[in-house]
Amino acid sequence: MSEYTVSAPASLTLDRTGYLELYYFMVLNRKLEERLGILYRQNKVVGGLYSSLGQEACSVGSAYALERGDFLAPMIRNLGAMLVRGVKPVDVMAQYCARAIGPTGGKDLNLHFGWIDRGIISPISMLAALVPVMAGIALEMKMKGKQNMAITYVGDGATSTTDFHEGMNFAAVQKVPLVVVVENNLWAYSTHVSRQANVVDLVVRAEGYGCYGEIVDGNNVLAVLDATRRARARCVAGGGPVMIEAKTFRRKGHAEHDDAGYVPQEQRAEWEKKDPIDAYRRLLLARGLVTGEPEITEIDAKITAILEDAANVALAAPFPDPSTLMENVYG
Amino acid sequence: MVERQAVPVRKSRFAHVPDDGAKLKMLHFMKLVREIEDRIERKLYRQGRIVGGVYVGRGQEAISVGTAIHMEKDDVVAPSHRDMGVFLMRGITPRRIIAQYMGRRAGLTRGRDGNMHMGDMDYNVIAFVSHLGDNVPVAAGAALAFTQRGEKRVALCYNGEGATSRGDWHEGLNLASVHKLPVVYFINNNAYAYSTPMELQMAIPDVAIRASSYGIPGEIVDGNDIVAVYDAAKRAIDRARSGLGPSLVEFKTFRMTGHSAHDDAGYVPPALFEEWQRKDPILRFEKALVDEGVLTPARIEEMQKECAAMIDDAVDWAEQQPFPAPEEVTRDVYYEGK
C-alpha cells in the first residue's frame, strides 16, 4: 500500500502562517492529550479522559474556518477546536485536574466547559443535544442579520438520536446558518457504524432534511478547513444548514478507561498509517513550507515546553474552596 | 459530494391488481369508514352524545382500507387517528367503536379513554398514542419480536407527515432499518399537521426522500387512488414478510376536515378543499367500478344503505350500554391479566 498523503484542495487559499498554525494546533491538541494521559495515570486527573487521537484534523481544520462572532459547540473529542478558539492548555489541565483556577472553578470535569465571550458553548454529554441548541443560536444570527454561523460536532452514533433529527430538520426548514460536522470515527463507544445505521455514508441523511451535505477526508486538515469554509460561505449567504461528514477513526478507546478490545487490530493498524499529523508534516516538508526537520522539531519542542509550564501552574493551583460549593449553581 | 442527487423513489408499477371480490370489499369498507365518521363528527358530536374530541380521516379512507386489506390474521398494526379503516377491517365492530366514542363500558377502552385512543390486542391492533411518531419504535419492537421468534409476521405503522419531524420517528426507522425488521411505515401525507403546512414542516417536497437516510425503499403513491394504494402496500408488505426489511410508503392525500371537529381549518385555503374534493377516493373508485362494469349505481346505493343501517344499529346499541361504574375507576390502571 502506498503511503497516505494529504494535499490542499484547489479551492483552498492559505498563507504560510496558516499552514504552520494548523500544524501547531494539531500538535498542541495531541501533546496536550498525551500530557493529560500521564496526569491521568498519576491520579492527578479527576474523572474520565477522552482522547481525540487520530481525529485532530477534524477539530483543528473546522475551527480554523471560523470568523469573529461565530459560535462553536464542541463535543468531548474536539479539544483542538477549543484550542483554535483561544482556550489555553493551562485552562484545560486545571479543568481536568478540578482546580479552582479552571474554567468551571473545579465544579465540572474534562471538556465540559464553555466560554461564551469567545463563542464556545459548553459540550453536553448526550451527543447531538447541541444540534438544536446551535440551530437556535443560528436562528438568532439569521433573525438579526448577522454574517455569522454556528457550528457543532457529532459522532456517527449521534446521527441515530432524536436531537440530531429534530435539530437538523428545524435548521433546514428555517434555513439557518448552521454547520454540523459528523465525525464518523466508525465507533460509537463499542457500536460499529454498521450496527448504527443502514447506510454507508451518513451524509445521505442531509438529503432527508433537504440540506447540503459533503464527505471529506477527516484526516486531511486542509480538506476539512476548505470544506468548512465553503460550508460557512454557503450557510451565511442563506443557503441553509450544511452537514459535513468527516471520515476518520478513533484510535483509542471511548475513554482512557476503555481498552477498545472490540476494535479489530487490523483496523487500528490501517488507520495508524493514516495519521493526520504525520501526513501533514510530510506535506509541509515536501512543499517547502518549513525549512526542514529542525524547524518542525523546534515547534514541537516549544509546545512541549508550553505544556510543561501549564502542568506546573495547574498542579500548583488549589482545589475549589468548600465555601464556594453553592456558587455558580444558577446563572 | 451529495446535493439533491437521485433518490430511490419510484412510481407505482401496478404489479398487484385487486380482483373483483377485493374491490367490492374495499369499497364497502371505505363507505363504512365514511359513514361511521360522518355520523360521529357531523351528528353525534354536535348533538353532545360524544365524550371528548373527534378526529376523522375524511378523504383519506383509501389509505387505511387499501393497506389493511393485505394483513394476515397474526400481523400487528399500529394505526394513527385517521385510520378508522384499520379498525373496521381488523374486525372490530362499529358497535364497540361508537360505544368507545360515547365513553361506554362496551367501548374498546371500557370507557376509560376517548375517540381513536383505542386498540385491542385480540385483533393485534396496538392502541394509538396521541403523540404522533411514538408508535414507530413500538411497531419496530413488535417486528423485532417476530424476527427473534422466527415468525413470518409483519407490523404496519401509520403516521402523518408532521410526525416525520419527530425524534421517535427517526429512532424507530433507524432501528428497523439496521435490523432489517419486518415492518412497513405508511405516511398519510395530508398536507397539514394540525395547522402547519408541509413547507413549514420540512425542507423537502416528499417524505419518501427520507427513506434514503435509512437505506430503505421509499415510494410515493396517490393516496386517493385505492388501486394504487393496494398495489404499493402489497409490495411493501411482501418485502417485509420475506425478510428484506422495512419500507417507507408515502401516500399523498388531503385532510378534508380540520385537525379535529373543534377546528374549522380557517388556515387552509378554500381552493385546496375544492381541488381535493374532486379527487375524493370513494367517488373516484365508485366511478371506476361502474365504468368497469363491476357495479351499478343502484348497487352502490344499496351498499350505502347497508352501511348506514350498520351504523344506525351501532348507535342504538351503544347508547343502551352503561357508562363504567365509579367504583371501577381503579381498574385497568395496571395490567391485571386477561
Interface residues (C-beta under 8 A of the other chain):
Chain A: S160 T161 T162 D163 F164 H165 E166 N169 F170 A172 V173 K175 R195 Q196 A197 N198 V199 V200 D201 V203 V204 R205 A206 E207 G208 Y209 G210 C211 Y212 G213 E214 I215 G240
Chain B: M1 V2 E3 R4 Q5 V7 S165 R166 G167 D168 W169 H170 E171 N174 S177 V178 K180 L200 Q201 M202 A203 I204 I209 R210 S212 S213 Y214 G215 I216 G245
